[in-house]
Amino acid sequence: MRNFNNNKKIADIFVKIGQYLEMDSVPFKPAAYEKAAIVLFSLTQDVAEIYGYGGFKALREIPTIGEAFAKKIEEFLKTGKIATYEKLREKIPVDLDNLGKVEGLGPKKIKVLYEKLGVKNLADLKRVIAENKIAGLFGFGEKSQENLRESLAFVRRQVGRFPYEKIYPIAVKIVRRLKGLKDVEKISLAGSVRRKKPTIGDVDILVQSGDPEKIMDFFCGQPDVEKVWGHGKTKSSVRLKYGFDVDLRVVPKKSFGAALQYFTGSKEHNILLRKRAIDMGYKLNEYGIFKKDKMMETPDEEDVYKILGLKLIPPEERLGKDEIDKYRLNS
């Protein structure tokens, strides 16, 4: 998918505005901002070009955008800012980009941590966890605090990239080791390794199991593990002696398909799939597909695509281009 700088910048702002509105339990608007952001990510032309030849009217005619969002896009193109976002950020000056990467830390909890403990960034979060301050907050507790401690290990570290040919054999070796454990019901590589990208930053492995504890112990205790970033109940992360990281997640059978789809990516493909889900009245994330807050079981990745009216799309073709049209059912 081609990248357009203005589209990405405005879409990022729309996502954050939606998150701020979610903090205050504003109905409907967060989903509208997310949908507008997805549309901008999916455009095949920069909004500056659209505005250049067609003005405000052309912006307004972009599907899902309409007049209100078009005004904000026009404001950004003229000033480089969106006043609505600047006011919200001034009120709650938190690092949404990085705090949002911590699994289990949604907008409402970010707001609570800021207002009660002054948490603005990952360093603040790490500090209050170490000081055992989160467990006593209403809506959190000891388990939430421990989950956040584990999730911090999964916030992406800055590492180099390695050739696929070097990474793949090592990844397969680890999968084979894990596959031999009796508690592993199903296992798959995910991420960029599964998509066979030319260069790989780290390795993602997904396991289906109802008893993950021994799997995690084995994974973190492998002989080629150089450092354990996080050793949790359902997710662990390690640095291997070869210089790259491996993340392992264990999920139940009912979520394996959705999790495999989500963690295989790519980001651009997942954006297109989320947009399709929203258009069909669903919500799609790493846990499953939801219809009116009721999760639909997706034990296999094919189930996700079938619910969304698609054939199973090969990982290598999940590029955020034309794969949705190409793999429609009955096409």
Secondary structure, DSSP 8 states (H G I E B T S, - for coil): ----HHHHHHHHHHHHHHHHHHHTT-SSHHHHHHHHHHHHHH-SS-HHHHHHHHHHHHHHTSTTTHHHHHHHHHHHHHHS--HHHHHHHHHS---HHHHTTSTT--HHHHHHHHHHH---SHHHHHHHHHTT-STTSTT--HHHHHHHHHHHTTS------EEHHHHHHHHHHHHHHHHTSTT--EEEEEHHHHTT-SEESEEEEEEE-S--HHHHHHHHT-TTEEEEEEE-SSEEEEEETTS-EEEEEEE-GGGHHHHHHHHH--HHHHHHHHHHHHHTT-EEETTEEEETTEEE--SSHHHHHHHTTB----GGG-SSSSHHHHTBTT-
